[in-house]
Amino acid sequence: MRITRIFENTEYSESVDSLGRREFITLAAKHKALLLQSDDGSNPFSVDEFASLTESLQLEKYEYVGGAAPRRLIPVKSNVEVFTANEAPPD
């Protein structure tokens, strides 16, 4: 799994495994967006890989209580909940 720091050098990426938990969280807080992709860069990042990464970060869990955009829960193999970003039809 690779990570690219958005709004910096998008040609450079590094292995998520090379980052510690705190450094990953700090990067996400600083940049507000991180591009996650497979190690070889050619395959999409799967929802199960995302769930596994999220679980490994050991973030505080909070309940999703709804919002303006309709979302659905995506079944994953990890012990975390992953929701779609937005299920509303395009304008």
N, C-alpha and C positions, 0 to 999 in steps of 0.2 A: 504494500500500500504506500502511495506517494502523496506528498502534500506540496502545494504551490501557494506561496503567499500572494494573494490577490493584491493588485495595485502596486506591486513591486516588480521584480523580474519574473514574468510568467514563463520564460524559457527555462528557468532553474527550478528544480524540485528536489526534495529530499525525502528519505524514508521516514515514515511516521515512527518506526521502531527506533530511529536515532534520537527522537525527541522524548524527553521525560514528560510525565503527566503535567507537571506545573508549567513547563515550557509550552506545551501544546495549548493549555488553557490560556496562558498569557498571550500567545499569538492570536488565538481566536478573539480574545477581548480587545486586543490592540487593532487588528485589521477588520474585525466584524465579519469577515468572510475568508474561508479557506477552501481551496479547490482540492477535493479528495479524488484520487483515481487509482486504478490498479497499478501494481508494480511495473508492469511492462508498458503502461500508458495507452494500450490499445483497447483494453476491455473496460466497459463501464464499471463503476464502483457499485457493487450489489448492496441491496438493502440489508442483507445479513452481515456483510462486512461493516457497514455503517453501525448497525446495532452492536456488533462485537466491539468496535472501537469505542462507542459510547459507554458500553458496560465497563470496559477496561479503564476508562477515565474516572470511574467511581464518583460521578457527580451526584449532588443532592437531588433526589427525585421529588418532583412536585406534580400534582394532578392537573391534567388538562381539563378545564371546566367549560370550554366552549369559547366561541368568539364570533366575529362577523363572517368569516369564511367557513363554509362547510368542509370538514375534514373526515378522514376515515382512518381507523387503526389498521396498520399493516402487520400481518402475522410474521414474526421473526423467530429464529431459533434461540436467541439470547434472552436473558431475563430483564429486558427493558421494553418500553413501549415506543413504537415509531409511528408517527402520524403523517399523512400526506400534508403538503403545504397548503393546498387550496383545491377544492373540488368544484368551485363555481365555474359556470361556463364563461368563455372569453366574452368580452364586450362586443 
